[in-house]
């Protein structure tokens, strides 16, 4: 099994200060095999959510963070390489570049630093919005796409 560089360091550092929940669109058996490999003692990853916990819309799996009861959305971030995964709560999303065997990859080092910076903010969504501008991108894309669709009718 190939694991992204700095995965263990990221999980260890972040789990010291944050609750880590893996929310994956993968099948439970595959996801559990990976998580059991990277966290065999189950001390880093606190909870696991799987494909069956996603909402399926037009064959894509969307991770609706409202499934996380007793937690405020202002305190939740979702890291994913597929931006549509956090489509229901776009400002909670932190996009990450997909990994394809690059042993020099440092994305998880950057992510660890970013997440540590969120520890002392009142609303993580505001920082994400200012950093990634995903809602602006989404709104512009939707407007352009919907505008073209309306023009066709």
Secondary structure, DSSP 8 states (H G I E B T S, - for coil): ----TTHHHHHHHHHHHS--EEE-SS-HHHHHHHHHHH-TTS-S--EEE-GGGSEEETTEEE--GGGSTT--GGG--EEES-GGGGGGGGGGEEE-----S-TT--HHHHHHHHHHHTTT-S-HHHHHHHHH-HHHHHHHHHHHHHHHHHHH-
